[in-house]
Amino acid sequence: MALAFAPVGQEMTIADIRADDKVKRHLADLGLTVGGKVTPLSARGGSMIFSVLGSRIALNSALAMRILVR
């Protein structure tokens, strides 16, 4: 399932990131890597907030659709 549809408050594991290498490097710098854990905290409008490695990050929903979780 896409990260954009993950239930708020439920820790998920990143299964795949469907993006080019530049975007994958940027996401890796934020702590979003395949096998990593991410917890959706809130979704409002076009952006979403996630907890990753003890930090909060915001992504737009289009990018969250490219990150697959299980």
All heavy atoms as TSV, in Angstrom:
chain	resi	resn	atom	element	x	y	z
A	1	MET	N	N	0.859	-1.173	0.000
A	1	MET	CA	C	0.000	0.000	0.000
A	1	MET	C	C	0.902	1.231	0.000
A	1	MET	O	O	2.015	1.204	0.507
A	1	MET	CB	C	-0.916	-0.062	1.222
A	1	MET	CG	C	-0.817	1.090	2.175
A	1	MET	SD	S	-1.908	1.109	3.610
A	1	MET	CE	C	-1.714	-0.466	4.335
A	2	ALA	N	N	0.400	2.290	-0.552
A	2	ALA	CA	C	1.143	3.548	-0.578
A	2	ALA	C	C	1.136	4.182	0.813
A	2	ALA	O	O	0.157	4.071	1.554
A	2	ALA	CB	C	0.527	4.504	-1.578
A	3	LEU	N	N	2.222	4.827	1.165
A	3	LEU	CA	C	2.339	5.487	2.462
A	3	LEU	C	C	1.226	6.501	2.676
A	3	LEU	O	O	0.766	6.711	3.796
A	3	LEU	CB	C	3.709	6.157	2.578
A	3	LEU	CG	C	4.059	6.850	3.881
A	3	LEU	CD1	C	3.928	5.900	5.067
A	3	LEU	CD2	C	5.461	7.425	3.812
A	4	ALA	N	N	0.752	7.104	1.608
A	4	ALA	CA	C	-0.328	8.094	1.709
A	4	ALA	C	C	-1.609	7.494	2.288
A	4	ALA	O	O	-2.430	8.212	2.844
A	4	ALA	CB	C	-0.612	8.696	0.338
A	5	PHE	N	N	-1.779	6.179	2.171
A	5	PHE	CA	C	-2.987	5.511	2.667
A	5	PHE	C	C	-2.773	4.792	3.992
A	5	PHE	O	O	-3.692	4.150	4.499
A	5	PHE	CB	C	-3.505	4.511	1.633
A	5	PHE	CG	C	-3.892	5.155	0.333
A	5	PHE	CD1	C	-3.331	4.733	-0.854
A	5	PHE	CD2	C	-4.816	6.188	0.296
A	5	PHE	CE1	C	-3.692	5.312	-2.064
A	5	PHE	CE2	C	-5.181	6.781	-0.898
A	5	PHE	CZ	C	-4.621	6.349	-2.085
A	6	ALA	N	N	-1.571	4.850	4.538
A	6	ALA	CA	C	-1.275	4.156	5.798
A	6	ALA	C	C	-2.063	4.782	6.941
A	6	ALA	O	O	-2.239	6.006	6.987
A	6	ALA	CB	C	0.215	4.217	6.088
A	7	PRO	N	N	-2.565	3.960	7.864
A	7	PRO	CA	C	-3.348	4.491	8.982
A	7	PRO	C	C	-2.496	5.339	9.936
A	7	PRO	O	O	-1.365	4.975	10.244
A	7	PRO	CB	C	-3.879	3.248	9.687
A	7	PRO	CG	C	-3.270	2.077	9.029
A	7	PRO	CD	C	-2.471	2.524	7.852
A	8	VAL	N	N	-3.060	6.436	10.371
A	8	VAL	CA	C	-2.370	7.325	11.314
A	8	VAL	C	C	-2.089	6.562	12.602
A	8	VAL	O	O	-2.950	5.850	13.125
A	8	VAL	CB	C	-3.226	8.588	11.591
A	8	VAL	CG1	C	-2.638	9.406	12.725
A	8	VAL	CG2	C	-3.346	9.420	10.335
A	9	GLY	N	N	-0.853	6.689	13.085
A	9	GLY	CA	C	-0.456	6.078	14.350
A	9	GLY	C	C	0.069	4.662	14.247
A	9	GLY	O	O	0.537	4.105	15.228
A	10	GLN	N	N	0.015	4.061	13.072
A	10	GLN	CA	C	0.478	2.679	12.913
A	10	GLN	C	C	1.852	2.665	12.252
A	10	GLN	O	O	2.014	3.143	11.133
A	10	GLN	CB	C	-0.502	1.875	12.077
A	10	GLN	CG	C	-0.114	0.419	11.937
A	10	GLN	CD	C	-1.166	-0.389	11.208
A	10	GLN	OE1	O	-2.312	0.013	11.106
A	10	GLN	NE2	N	-0.769	-1.527	10.694
A	11	GLU	N	N	2.840	2.093	12.940
A	11	GLU	CA	C	4.183	2.000	12.381
A	11	GLU	C	C	4.183	1.047	11.186
A	11	GLU	O	O	3.626	-0.043	11.253
A	11	GLU	CB	C	5.171	1.503	13.436
A	11	GLU	CG	C	6.599	1.461	12.929
A	11	GLU	CD	C	7.584	1.044	13.987
A	11	GLU	OE1	O	7.587	-0.154	14.340
A	11	GLU	OE2	O	8.320	1.914	14.473
A	12	MET	N	N	4.792	1.487	10.116
A	12	MET	CA	C	4.849	0.710	8.879
A	12	MET	C	C	6.315	0.533	8.471
A	12	MET	O	O	7.173	1.323	8.863
A	12	MET	CB	C	4.104	1.443	7.757
A	12	MET	CG	C	2.668	1.846	8.075
A	12	MET	SD	S	1.563	0.477	8.362
A	12	MET	CE	C	1.347	-0.149	6.712
A	13	THR	N	N	6.576	-0.481	7.654
A	13	THR	CA	C	7.910	-0.729	7.112
A	13	THR	C	C	7.903	-0.363	5.640
A	13	THR	O	O	7.004	-0.766	4.898
A	13	THR	CB	C	8.293	-2.218	7.274
A	13	THR	OG1	O	8.245	-2.557	8.653
A	13	THR	CG2	C	9.686	-2.481	6.734
A	14	ILE	N	N	8.912	0.382	5.215
A	14	ILE	CA	C	9.013	0.783	3.812
A	14	ILE	C	C	9.445	-0.423	2.984
A	14	ILE	O	O	10.480	-1.034	3.249
A	14	ILE	CB	C	10.000	1.952	3.639
A	14	ILE	CG1	C	9.499	3.162	4.414
A	14	ILE	CG2	C	10.190	2.285	2.156
A	14	ILE	CD1	C	10.478	4.318	4.477
A	15	ALA	N	N	8.625	-0.777	1.998
A	15	ALA	CA	C	8.887	-1.937	1.143
A	15	ALA	C	C	9.566	-1.545	-0.167
A	15	ALA	O	O	10.385	-2.300	-0.696
A	15	ALA	CB	C	7.588	-2.686	0.853
A	16	ASP	N	N	9.243	-0.372	-0.697
A	16	ASP	CA	C	9.800	0.056	-1.980
A	16	ASP	C	C	9.605	1.560	-2.122
A	16	ASP	O	O	8.663	2.123	-1.561
A	16	ASP	CB	C	9.095	-0.663	-3.132
A	16	ASP	CG	C	9.791	-0.482	-4.475
A	16	ASP	OD1	O	10.991	-0.156	-4.493
A	16	ASP	OD2	O	9.129	-0.678	-5.509
A	17	ILE	N	N	10.508	2.179	-2.849
A	17	ILE	CA	C	10.379	3.599	-3.167
A	17	ILE	C	C	10.451	3.716	-4.680
A	17	ILE	O	O	11.468	3.374	-5.287
A	17	ILE	CB	C	11.489	4.443	-2.501
A	17	ILE	CG1	C	11.390	4.312	-0.981
A	17	ILE	CG2	C	11.394	5.894	-2.942
A	17	ILE	CD1	C	12.512	4.966	-0.217
A	18	ARG	N	N	9.370	4.175	-5.273
A	18	ARG	CA	C	9.284	4.272	-6.731
A	18	ARG	C	C	9.565	5.701	-7.160
A	18	ARG	O	O	8.650	6.500	-7.322
A	18	ARG	CB	C	7.919	3.804	-7.199
A	18	ARG	CG	C	7.711	2.344	-6.889
A	18	ARG	CD	C	6.472	1.807	-7.457
A	18	ARG	NE	N	6.417	0.366	-7.199
A	18	ARG	CZ	C	5.365	-0.368	-7.404
A	18	ARG	NH1	N	4.265	0.177	-7.864
A	18	ARG	NH2	N	5.399	-1.650	-7.149
A	19	ALA	N	N	10.843	5.978	-7.301
A	19	ALA	CA	C	11.281	7.331	-7.670
A	19	ALA	C	C	12.655	7.228	-8.317
A	19	ALA	O	O	13.308	6.183	-8.247
A	19	ALA	CB	C	11.340	8.212	-6.432
A	20	ASP	N	N	13.098	8.327	-8.908
A	20	ASP	CA	C	14.427	8.321	-9.510
A	20	ASP	C	C	15.495	8.408	-8.415
A	20	ASP	O	O	15.189	8.620	-7.243
A	20	ASP	CB	C	14.569	9.444	-10.544
A	20	ASP	CG	C	14.415	10.837	-9.960
A	20	ASP	OD1	O	14.787	11.052	-8.792
A	20	ASP	OD2	O	13.912	11.720	-10.682
A	21	ASP	N	N	16.747	8.226	-8.810
A	21	ASP	CA	C	17.841	8.164	-7.836
A	21	ASP	C	C	17.987	9.442	-7.021
A	21	ASP	O	O	18.307	9.400	-5.840
A	21	ASP	CB	C	19.169	7.841	-8.535
A	21	ASP	CG	C	19.229	6.401	-9.011
A	21	ASP	OD1	O	18.477	5.557	-8.468
A	21	ASP	OD2	O	20.024	6.114	-9.924
A	22	LYS	N	N	17.766	10.589	-7.653
A	22	LYS	CA	C	17.896	11.869	-6.940
A	22	LYS	C	C	16.875	11.953	-5.802
A	22	LYS	O	O	17.221	12.343	-4.682
A	22	LYS	CB	C	17.699	13.028	-7.917
A	22	LYS	CG	C	17.850	14.382	-7.288
A	22	LYS	CD	C	17.664	15.497	-8.310
A	22	LYS	CE	C	17.764	16.848	-7.648
A	22	LYS	NZ	N	17.541	17.936	-8.603
A	23	VAL	N	N	15.638	11.573	-6.065
A	23	VAL	CA	C	14.595	11.609	-5.041
A	23	VAL	C	C	14.886	10.571	-3.961
A	23	VAL	O	O	14.728	10.841	-2.770
A	23	VAL	CB	C	13.198	11.383	-5.669
A	23	VAL	CG1	C	12.132	11.241	-4.600
A	23	VAL	CG2	C	12.870	12.534	-6.607
A	24	LYS	N	N	15.349	9.388	-4.361
A	24	LYS	CA	C	15.687	8.349	-3.377
A	24	LYS	C	C	16.795	8.819	-2.441
A	24	LYS	O	O	16.751	8.556	-1.244
A	24	LYS	CB	C	16.106	7.061	-4.081
A	24	LYS	CG	C	14.950	6.299	-4.668
A	24	LYS	CD	C	15.435	5.005	-5.296
A	24	LYS	CE	C	14.290	4.229	-5.902
A	24	LYS	NZ	N	14.741	2.970	-6.513
A	25	ARG	N	N	17.792	9.517	-2.977
A	25	ARG	CA	C	18.881	10.047	-2.133
A	25	ARG	C	C	18.339	11.078	-1.151
A	25	ARG	O	O	18.712	11.092	0.024
A	25	ARG	CB	C	19.984	10.661	-2.991
A	25	ARG	CG	C	20.963	9.661	-3.520
A	25	ARG	CD	C	22.217	10.317	-4.102
A	25	ARG	NE	N	21.925	11.343	-5.100
A	25	ARG	CZ	C	21.755	11.099	-6.395
A	25	ARG	NH1	N	21.855	9.877	-6.857
A	25	ARG	NH2	N	21.498	12.086	-7.228
A	26	HIS	N	N	17.455	11.938	-1.629
A	26	HIS	CA	C	16.855	12.951	-0.759
A	26	HIS	C	C	16.055	12.281	0.358
A	26	HIS	O	O	16.173	12.660	1.526
A	26	HIS	CB	C	15.970	13.894	-1.566
A	26	HIS	CG	C	15.232	14.880	-0.727
A	26	HIS	ND1	N	15.868	15.887	-0.039
A	26	HIS	CD2	C	13.915	14.996	-0.437
A	26	HIS	CE1	C	14.963	16.585	0.639
A	26	HIS	NE2	N	13.776	16.059	0.406
A	27	LEU	N	N	15.260	11.292	0.008
A	27	LEU	CA	C	14.473	10.584	1.021
A	27	LEU	C	C	15.381	9.846	2.000
A	27	LEU	O	O	15.106	9.802	3.202
A	27	LEU	CB	C	13.491	9.620	0.358
A	27	LEU	CG	C	12.361	10.280	-0.437
A	27	LEU	CD1	C	11.557	9.228	-1.181
A	27	LEU	CD2	C	11.470	11.109	0.469
A	28	ALA	N	N	16.467	9.263	1.508
A	28	ALA	CA	C	17.422	8.583	2.390
A	28	ALA	C	C	18.042	9.573	3.375
A	28	ALA	O	O	18.244	9.242	4.552
A	28	ALA	CB	C	18.507	7.889	1.570
A	29	ASP	N	N	18.315	10.784	2.921
A	29	ASP	CA	C	18.843	11.821	3.819
A	29	ASP	C	C	17.849	12.154	4.928
A	29	ASP	O	O	18.243	12.563	6.022
A	29	ASP	CB	C	19.177	13.096	3.042
A	29	ASP	CG	C	20.403	12.944	2.154
A	29	ASP	OD1	O	21.178	11.985	2.356
A	29	ASP	OD2	O	20.566	13.780	1.240
A	30	LEU	N	N	16.553	11.973	4.643
A	30	LEU	CA	C	15.514	12.222	5.643
A	30	LEU	C	C	15.270	10.998	6.533
A	30	LEU	O	O	14.495	11.066	7.481
A	30	LEU	CB	C	14.204	12.609	4.960
A	30	LEU	CG	C	14.213	13.906	4.175
A	30	LEU	CD1	C	12.902	14.072	3.418
A	30	LEU	CD2	C	14.454	15.085	5.095
A	31	GLY	N	N	15.920	9.860	6.201
A	31	GLY	CA	C	15.740	8.639	6.972
A	31	GLY	C	C	14.752	7.661	6.378
A	31	GLY	O	O	14.441	6.646	6.991
A	32	LEU	N	N	14.256	7.953	5.188
A	32	LEU	CA	C	13.292	7.071	4.522
A	32	LEU	C	C	14.023	6.155	3.555
A	32	LEU	O	O	14.387	6.560	2.450
A	32	LEU	CB	C	12.241	7.895	3.777
A	32	LEU	CG	C	11.317	8.723	4.662
A	32	LEU	CD1	C	10.579	9.757	3.840
A	32	LEU	CD2	C	10.343	7.825	5.384
A	33	THR	N	N	14.270	4.927	3.983
A	33	THR	CA	C	14.954	3.936	3.168
A	33	THR	C	C	14.166	2.637	3.201
A	33	THR	O	O	13.393	2.389	4.134
A	33	THR	CB	C	16.379	3.670	3.685
A	33	THR	OG1	O	16.298	3.236	5.044
A	33	THR	CG2	C	17.246	4.920	3.599
A	34	VAL	N	N	14.360	1.796	2.197
A	34	VAL	CA	C	13.695	0.493	2.158
A	34	VAL	C	C	14.103	-0.298	3.398
A	34	VAL	O	O	15.279	-0.359	3.748
A	34	VAL	CB	C	14.053	-0.264	0.859
A	34	VAL	CG1	C	13.504	-1.686	0.895
A	34	VAL	CG2	C	13.522	0.487	-0.350
A	35	GLY	N	N	13.120	-0.842	4.079
A	35	GLY	CA	C	13.354	-1.577	5.321
A	35	GLY	C	C	13.218	-0.714	6.560
A	35	GLY	O	O	13.137	-1.229	7.675
A	36	GLY	N	N	13.189	0.592	6.382
A	36	GLY	CA	C	13.060	1.517	7.508
A	36	GLY	C	C	11.630	1.602	8.013
A	36	GLY	O	O	10.684	1.210	7.337
A	37	LYS	N	N	11.495	2.113	9.221
A	37	LYS	CA	C	10.181	2.263	9.847
A	37	LYS	C	C	9.701	3.705	9.733
A	37	LYS	O	O	10.497	4.643	9.836
A	37	LYS	CB	C	10.254	1.894	11.334
A	37	LYS	CG	C	10.787	0.507	11.602
A	37	LYS	CD	C	9.819	-0.549	11.166
A	37	LYS	CE	C	10.347	-1.923	11.549
A	37	LYS	NZ	N	9.508	-2.996	11.101
A	38	VAL	N	N	8.395	3.872	9.540
A	38	VAL	CA	C	7.783	5.194	9.425
A	38	VAL	C	C	6.390	5.116	10.045
A	38	VAL	O	O	5.692	4.114	9.895
A	38	VAL	CB	C	7.741	5.670	7.955
A	38	VAL	CG1	C	6.957	4.741	7.089
A	38	VAL	CG2	C	7.215	7.075	7.845
A	39	THR	N	N	6.016	6.166	10.765
A	39	THR	CA	C	4.697	6.217	11.393
A	39	THR	C	C	3.969	7.474	10.938
A	39	THR	O	O	4.437	8.586	11.212
A	39	THR	CB	C	4.821	6.236	12.935
A	39	THR	OG1	O	5.589	5.113	13.354
A	39	THR	CG2	C	3.444	6.207	13.590
A	40	PRO	N	N	2.845	7.343	10.259
A	40	PRO	CA	C	2.052	8.517	9.881
A	40	PRO	C	C	1.483	9.180	11.142
A	40	PRO	O	O	0.953	8.496	12.014
A	40	PRO	CB	C	0.927	7.936	9.025
A	40	PRO	CG	C	1.404	6.597	8.583
A	40	PRO	CD	C	2.277	6.114	9.687
A	41	LEU	N	N	1.624	10.498	11.231
A	41	LEU	CA	C	1.114	11.234	12.390
A	41	LEU	C	C	-0.132	12.040	12.060
A	41	LEU	O	O	-1.034	12.144	12.882
A	41	LEU	CB	C	2.197	12.152	12.955
A	41	LEU	CG	C	3.459	11.456	13.453
A	41	LEU	CD1	C	4.489	12.488	13.895
A	41	LEU	CD2	C	3.131	10.492	14.572
A	42	SER	N	N	-0.174	12.630	10.868
A	42	SER	CA	C	-1.360	13.384	10.475
A	42	SER	C	C	-1.355	13.621	8.973
A	42	SER	O	O	-0.312	13.550	8.323
A	42	SER	CB	C	-1.440	14.724	11.207
A	42	SER	OG	O	-0.440	15.601	10.757
A	43	ALA	N	N	-2.544	13.887	8.457
A	43	ALA	CA	C	-2.703	14.204	7.035
A	43	ALA	C	C	-3.700	15.335	6.929
A	43	ALA	O	O	-4.828	15.230	7.395
A	43	ALA	CB	C	-3.195	12.981	6.283
A	44	ARG	N	N	-3.261	16.434	6.344
A	44	ARG	CA	C	-4.135	17.603	6.148
A	44	ARG	C	C	-3.878	18.171	4.777
A	44	ARG	O	O	-2.741	18.451	4.418
A	44	ARG	CB	C	-3.837	18.668	7.189
A	44	ARG	CG	C	-4.211	18.237	8.572
A	44	ARG	CD	C	-4.070	19.362	9.532
A	44	ARG	NE	N	-4.380	18.863	10.867
A	44	ARG	CZ	C	-4.351	19.590	11.930
A	44	ARG	NH1	N	-4.019	20.863	11.850
A	44	ARG	NH2	N	-4.632	19.078	13.089
A	45	GLY	N	N	-4.942	18.335	4.047
A	45	GLY	CA	C	-4.802	18.905	2.711
A	45	GLY	C	C	-3.887	18.068	1.854
A	45	GLY	O	O	-4.045	16.872	1.741
A	46	GLY	N	N	-2.887	18.690	1.273
A	46	GLY	CA	C	-1.969	18.000	0.378
A	46	GLY	C	C	-0.692	17.537	1.017
A	46	GLY	O	O	0.169	16.997	0.350
A	47	SER	N	N	-0.541	17.717	2.345
A	47	SER	CA	C	0.696	17.282	2.974
A	47	SER	C	C	0.419	16.345	4.145
A	47	SER	O	O	-0.661	16.329	4.714
A	47	SER	CB	C	1.532	18.476	3.432
A	47	SER	OG	O	0.789	19.308	4.256
A	48	MET	N	N	1.435	15.553	4.463
A	48	MET	CA	C	1.326	14.577	5.530
A	48	MET	C	C	2.551	14.694	6.425
A	48	MET	O	O	3.634	15.031	5.959
A	48	MET	CB	C	1.240	13.170	4.943
A	48	MET	CG	C	0.112	13.018	3.924
A	48	MET	SD	S	0.059	11.382	3.208
A	48	MET	CE	C	-0.675	10.499	4.562
A	49	ILE	N	N	2.384	14.385	7.691
A	49	ILE	CA	C	3.487	14.426	8.646
A	49	ILE	C	C	3.737	13.008	9.137
A	49	ILE	O	O	2.796	12.277	9.469
A	49	ILE	CB	C	3.182	15.374	9.817
A	49	ILE	CG1	C	2.977	16.792	9.281
A	49	ILE	CG2	C	4.305	15.330	10.848
A	49	ILE	CD1	C	2.556	17.794	10.309
A	50	PHE	N	N	5.028	12.638	9.185
A	50	PHE	CA	C	5.435	11.298	9.574
A	50	PHE	C	C	6.527	11.368	10.638
A	50	PHE	O	O	7.289	12.326	10.689
A	50	PHE	CB	C	6.011	10.538	8.366
A	50	PHE	CG	C	5.056	10.445	7.223
A	50	PHE	CD1	C	5.097	11.357	6.189
A	50	PHE	CD2	C	4.114	9.442	7.179
A	50	PHE	CE1	C	4.217	11.279	5.133
A	50	PHE	CE2	C	3.224	9.349	6.124
A	50	PHE	CZ	C	3.281	10.263	5.101
A	51	SER	N	N	6.588	10.334	11.437
A	51	SER	CA	C	7.685	10.167	12.386
A	51	SER	C	C	8.666	9.171	11.777
A	51	SER	O	O	8.270	8.056	11.398
A	51	SER	CB	C	7.158	9.638	13.721
A	51	SER	OG	O	8.232	9.365	14.591
A	52	VAL	N	N	9.930	9.583	11.678
A	52	VAL	CA	C	10.983	8.745	11.115
A	52	VAL	C	C	12.219	8.917	11.986
A	52	VAL	O	O	12.697	10.046	12.159
A	52	VAL	CB	C	11.317	9.151	9.663
A	52	VAL	CG1	C	12.433	8.289	9.110
A	52	VAL	CG2	C	10.099	9.080	8.787
A	53	LEU	N	N	12.698	7.834	12.554
A	53	LEU	CA	C	13.916	7.854	13.377
A	53	LEU	C	C	13.847	8.918	14.474
A	53	LEU	O	O	14.817	9.612	14.752
A	53	LEU	CB	C	15.157	8.086	12.503
A	53	LEU	CG	C	15.418	7.048	11.418
A	53	LEU	CD1	C	16.582	7.489	10.540
A	53	LEU	CD2	C	15.690	5.690	12.032
A	54	GLY	N	N	12.686	9.076	15.076
A	54	GLY	CA	C	12.525	10.022	16.171
A	54	GLY	C	C	12.319	11.467	15.750
A	54	GLY	O	O	12.217	12.342	16.593
A	55	SER	N	N	12.277	11.723	14.464
A	55	SER	CA	C	12.056	13.082	13.957
A	55	SER	C	C	10.734	13.133	13.200
A	55	SER	O	O	10.229	12.115	12.745
A	55	SER	CB	C	13.175	13.496	12.997
A	55	SER	OG	O	14.397	13.542	13.669
A	56	ARG	N	N	10.204	14.333	13.059
A	56	ARG	CA	C	9.001	14.531	12.259
A	56	ARG	C	C	9.385	15.139	10.928
A	56	ARG	O	O	10.177	16.069	10.877
A	56	ARG	CB	C	8.034	15.466	12.968
A	56	ARG	CG	C	7.437	14.853	14.182
A	56	ARG	CD	C	6.481	15.796	14.825
A	56	ARG	NE	N	5.927	15.161	16.010
A	56	ARG	CZ	C	4.844	15.581	16.618
A	56	ARG	NH1	N	4.206	16.641	16.181
A	56	ARG	NH2	N	4.404	14.950	17.674
A	57	ILE	N	N	8.801	14.578	9.866
A	57	ILE	CA	C	9.044	15.128	8.536
A	57	ILE	C	C	7.698	15.300	7.840
A	57	ILE	O	O	6.733	14.606	8.160
A	57	ILE	CB	C	9.984	14.254	7.688
A	57	ILE	CG1	C	9.370	12.871	7.430
A	57	ILE	CG2	C	11.345	14.115	8.326
A	57	ILE	CD1	C	10.081	12.113	6.341
A	58	ALA	N	N	7.647	16.223	6.904
A	58	ALA	CA	C	6.432	16.458	6.116
A	58	ALA	C	C	6.734	16.122	4.661
A	58	ALA	O	O	7.802	16.437	4.146
A	58	ALA	CB	C	5.997	17.913	6.240
A	59	LEU	N	N	5.781	15.441	4.037
A	59	LEU	CA	C	5.866	15.119	2.614
A	59	LEU	C	C	4.555	15.502	1.959
A	59	LEU	O	O	3.495	15.418	2.584
A	59	LEU	CB	C	6.081	13.615	2.407
A	59	LEU	CG	C	7.337	12.975	2.961
A	59	LEU	CD1	C	7.285	11.466	2.729
A	59	LEU	CD2	C	8.572	13.554	2.307
A	60	ASN	N	N	4.619	15.878	0.692
A	60	ASN	CA	C	3.355	16.099	-0.008
A	60	ASN	C	C	2.765	14.738	-0.366
A	60	ASN	O	O	3.467	13.733	-0.419
A	60	ASN	CB	C	3.518	17.029	-1.210
A	60	ASN	CG	C	4.331	16.436	-2.328
A	60	ASN	OD1	O	4.356	15.231	-2.530
A	60	ASN	ND2	N	5.003	17.290	-3.069
A	61	SER	N	N	1.475	14.706	-0.576
A	61	SER	CA	C	0.799	13.423	-0.789
A	61	SER	C	C	1.256	12.739	-2.081
A	61	SER	O	O	1.265	11.513	-2.153
A	61	SER	CB	C	-0.712	13.605	-0.770
A	61	SER	OG	O	-1.113	14.545	-1.733
A	62	ALA	N	N	1.670	13.499	-3.087
A	62	ALA	CA	C	2.148	12.895	-4.336
A	62	ALA	C	C	3.406	12.067	-4.083
A	62	ALA	O	O	3.550	10.962	-4.618
A	62	ALA	CB	C	2.419	13.974	-5.376
A	63	LEU	N	N	4.308	12.574	-3.256
A	63	LEU	CA	C	5.522	11.829	-2.934
A	63	LEU	C	C	5.190	10.647	-2.028
A	63	LEU	O	O	5.742	9.551	-2.194
A	63	LEU	CB	C	6.554	12.740	-2.278
A	63	LEU	CG	C	7.931	12.155	-2.040
A	63	LEU	CD1	C	8.510	11.548	-3.308
A	63	LEU	CD2	C	8.858	13.211	-1.488
A	64	ALA	N	N	4.274	10.822	-1.103
A	64	ALA	CA	C	3.878	9.723	-0.218
A	64	ALA	C	C	3.234	8.580	-1.009
A	64	ALA	O	O	3.281	7.428	-0.577
A	64	ALA	CB	C	2.919	10.239	0.857
A	65	MET	N	N	2.663	8.875	-2.167
A	65	MET	CA	C	2.083	7.831	-3.016
A	65	MET	C	C	3.167	6.959	-3.666
A	65	MET	O	O	2.913	5.835	-4.064
A	65	MET	CB	C	1.215	8.448	-4.113
A	65	MET	CG	C	-0.073	9.044	-3.620
A	65	MET	SD	S	-1.223	7.833	-2.971
A	65	MET	CE	C	-1.663	6.973	-4.463
A	66	ARG	N	N	4.392	7.473	-3.769
A	66	ARG	CA	C	5.489	6.743	-4.411
A	66	ARG	C	C	6.253	5.850	-3.439
A	66	ARG	O	O	7.134	5.109	-3.841
A	66	ARG	CB	C	6.438	7.731	-5.051
A	66	ARG	CG	C	5.736	8.583	-6.082
A	66	ARG	CD	C	6.616	9.653	-6.631
A	66	ARG	NE	N	6.583	9.482	-8.066
A	66	ARG	CZ	C	7.577	9.755	-8.867
A	66	ARG	NH1	N	8.686	10.226	-8.401
A	66	ARG	NH2	N	7.452	9.559	-10.154
A	67	ILE	N	N	5.917	5.941	-2.154
A	67	ILE	CA	C	6.579	5.128	-1.130
A	67	ILE	C	C	5.616	4.018	-0.725
A	67	ILE	O	O	4.526	4.286	-0.227
A	67	ILE	CB	C	6.955	6.001	0.092
A	67	ILE	CG1	C	7.882	7.137	-0.340
A	67	ILE	CG2	C	7.588	5.142	1.175
A	67	ILE	CD1	C	8.111	8.187	0.730
A	68	LEU	N	N	6.021	2.777	-0.966
A	68	LEU	CA	C	5.165	1.634	-0.655
A	68	LEU	C	C	5.554	1.063	0.707
A	68	LEU	O	O	6.748	0.923	1.010
A	68	LEU	CB	C	5.285	0.570	-1.729
A	68	LEU	CG	C	4.933	1.029	-3.145
A	68	LEU	CD1	C	5.068	-0.126	-4.116
A	68	LEU	CD2	C	3.540	1.621	-3.202
A	69	VAL	N	N	4.554	0.750	1.515
A	69	VAL	CA	C	4.791	0.230	2.870
A	69	VAL	C	C	3.999	-1.055	3.079
A	69	VAL	O	O	3.088	-1.385	2.356
A	69	VAL	CB	C	4.393	1.271	3.940
A	69	VAL	CG1	C	5.275	2.500	3.865
A	69	VAL	CG2	C	2.932	1.670	3.827
A	70	ARG	N	N	4.387	-1.770	4.140
A	70	ARG	CA	C	3.637	-2.960	4.538
A	70	ARG	C	C	3.521	-2.987	6.038
A	70	ARG	O	O	4.229	-2.349	6.762
A	70	ARG	CB	C	4.287	-4.236	4.040
A	70	ARG	CG	C	5.714	-4.358	4.479
A	70	ARG	CD	C	6.399	-5.552	3.903
A	70	ARG	NE	N	7.785	-5.083	3.932
A	70	ARG	CZ	C	8.819	-5.800	3.807
A	70	ARG	NH1	N	8.720	-7.022	3.571
A	70	ARG	NH2	N	10.006	-5.313	3.868
